[in-house]
Structures are given as C-alpha cells and as structure tokens.
Amino acid sequence: MSRDKEKISTEITELRKQRDSLRNRLEAIEQDYKKGLSADSEERAIQLENADVLEGIAKATAEELHRIEDRLSKLTDTLAE
C-alpha cells in the first residue's frame, strides 16, 4: 500500500471513530427528549432551560456529523481509485 493510501486509511479510521461518537451523542440527546418533562415544576423549569442548550448541541453535532460523513465519502472514493 502506498504512503498516501496509508494516510487516507488512517484518516478514515479516525473519522469513523468521530462519526460513531457523534452518532452516540445525538442518540443520547434524542433519548433525553423522549423522556419528556418532569411532573415536578422546579425540575420541569430546569429541563426547559436545558432544552435550548441541548438543541444547540444537537444542531452543532449534526453539522459536524454531516461534515465528517462528506469527508469520509470523498476519502473512500479516493481510496477506491
């Protein structure tokens, strides 16, 4: 395997790890949303405040995931050539 293909393979491996981590993060956020709001009003208020933060984290995570998946696609195509 050429030096360039080794570098590409290494980058693909690292990007897959990042991709999997980001997917897990999004899944955890989704599970948190599915739990719904607490019956306790104080806890519910905290959950609502945190919802905005979670939404921002989910959006940033999804954007990063998209960038990584695009890069993976390009690298995989390059490696196949």
Order of alpha helices (4+ residues) and beta strands (2+ residues): alpha-alpha
